[in-house]
Amino acid sequence: TDIDASEFNDYMQWSASDFADGEVVPSMAHGAAASPQFRTSILEATNTFLAFGDAELFQEDLVLAANDAGLGQ
């Protein structure tokens, strides 16, 4: 937010402006959208789904992960 973007190309100027004014959205990849344990559970469920293709099991695993993280009903 404290840069002089006048020497940047148009895209970089737009990006700098957007970064300064925009809302930062948390991501799971960067550890801001889910606890490490919840992220691990989601990744394990995803790997199991990719290995076996069982959508019902995938859904059950995600529900269990959410419940374990205190996000369930």
N, C-alpha and C positions, 0 to 999 in steps of 0.2 A: 504493500500500500504506500510505501514511501519512495517509489522509483520514479524516474523521469522516463516516461515511455515514448517520448517524442522521436527517438531514433529507431523505434521498433517498427516492423511492418504492420500493415492493417490488422492482420489476424492477431498478432501479439498485443497490439494496443487494445483490441476488443477483449482479448483474454484477460489482460491486466485490469481493465475496467470492470469486467464481469466478476473477477475474483475479488476485487475491492468492494463491490456493491452486492454481490450475490450471497445467498445463504449456503453454507457448507453442509452438504448432506452426508451423514455418516455412512461408512461402508463396513461391511462385514470383513472384507479383506484387510482393512487397516485397523481392525479391532475396536471400532467405535460404535458399531451397530448391534453387536452381540458379545456377550461375555465369552471368554476363551472356551469354557466348558460347553456352552450352547453352540458355538461355532464348530467345535469338534464333533458334537452330536449331529449337527446338520451335515457336515462333510462325510461322516461315517454313513449316515442314512443315504446320502447321494451316491457314495461309492457302492453301497449294497444294491441300490436301484440300478446303477449302471451295469453291475455285474450280472444281476438276475432279472431285471426288467419287471419286477413285481411292484406295480403301482400301489396296490392295497397295502403291502408291507411298508413301502416308502411313506405313505400317508400315516400309518400307525407309528412308524419311527419318528416322524416329524412331530406328531402330537405328543408322544412320550418326551421328546426333547424339549418341547415348549412347556410341558407340565413340570419337568425337572427344573427348568429355568424359572419357574414361577409365573409363566405367561399363559397357562391354560385357564380353563373355565373354573 
